[in-house]
Amino acid sequence: MNHEPGAGAARRLWLRWLVEALAAVTDDPAWEARVLLEEALSGDALGLWRAPESPLPDGAAQKLQTILQRRLDNEPLAYCLGHWDFWDLRLRVNSHVLIPRPDTETLVRWALSQLKTTAGPILDLGTGSGAIALAIAKACPDREVWAVDHSREALAVAQENAQILGLPIQFCWSDWTAQLPPGLRFALVLANPPYLAEDDPHLPELCSEPRMALVAGKRGSEAYERILAGLPEHLLPGARLGLEHGAGQGEMLRALLAQHGWQEIFTQRDLAGRERISGGLWRYGHA
Ligand SMILES: C[S@@+](CC[C@H](N)C(=O)[O-])C[C@H]1O[C@@H](n2cnc3c(N)ncnc32)[C@H](O)[C@@H]1O
């Protein structure tokens, strides 16, 4: 590997050095190098291209080295940066929350398409960083949005994001619906719960993210089963439900939804063509 550039070295030399260093931990070192440099330049995306021969501003080299060291220790890029982009939001993230995935934007897109046909509060179960609840709250400021998590650390991150973005969300620490205020009923319920089985082969590569955000139990379907069992007493007649799931879980989920009395059951695919969200319509009156 090249020697680390000196304090007054040109930005393009830092970039070249970073690409080489990052090749040890990522398949896309050129992209990550640009992201790290942009971070060191305090988000100035054009700072590199506008002035490639200029040195880094004061403090930037130190910041770069700190982030790079964490990345070389195999921490996910999002946690090293402390933020990640989702939908039209920049969210704070740390190791207590799942890094929001582009797949989850399928659920946000579907939820936004349901706003006209549902009237009443919206619930995001297992909010993590607050990604889904905040995307919805930003798009429809006139709707009451609730966000639930059973991790107090995750809720703290979501609350911080809501505060930074100035979006009013009702937060509730709850084991799915168990601690929601009695009598509170929703018109639209969204969830991206943990859905991996304990022996899922992908778990080792996800080991930096909270296990509680990933693993549902022995079968992978446990969180859906518990959510569907607890929901009826918190639903308005005509409520809609959208659940994100793994690509191979659509059939299982459609059967589970039917068993729990949901109608107009649907599945939508993500941009890669994989089954990604399923849900339905709740026709009944109050349970
Ligand atoms: C897959 S992550 C989704 C995070 C976020 N909604 C997103 O899409 O990026 C699942 C979330 O469910 C939460 N969770 C796990 N078990 C829970 C439970 N019993 N009750 C409420 N939330 C739970 C986890 O803490 C985690 O934040």
The ligand as an ORCA input file, in Angstrom:
! r2SCAN-3c Opt
* xyz 0 1
  C     -35.595     -5.156     10.554
  S     -35.490     -3.903     11.808
  C     -36.384     -2.606     10.972
  C     -35.949     -1.222     11.354
  C     -36.593     -0.117     10.498
  N     -38.030     -0.187     10.546
  C     -36.122     -0.220      9.071
  O     -36.903     -0.666      8.212
  O     -34.971      0.140      8.785
  C     -36.652     -4.529     12.990
  C     -36.906     -3.667     14.217
  O     -37.856     -4.353     15.050
  C     -37.500     -4.155     16.401
  N     -38.080     -5.232     17.205
  C     -37.635     -6.494     17.381
  N     -38.435     -7.174     18.212
  C     -39.423     -6.315     18.579
  C     -40.565     -6.440     19.421
  N     -40.835     -7.554     20.057
  N     -41.384     -5.376     19.535
  C     -41.116     -4.208     18.884
  N     -40.036     -4.029     18.082
  C     -39.209     -5.076     17.922
  C     -35.972     -4.160     16.392
  O     -35.439     -3.548     17.548
  C     -35.683     -3.424     15.086
  O     -35.525     -2.035     15.322
*
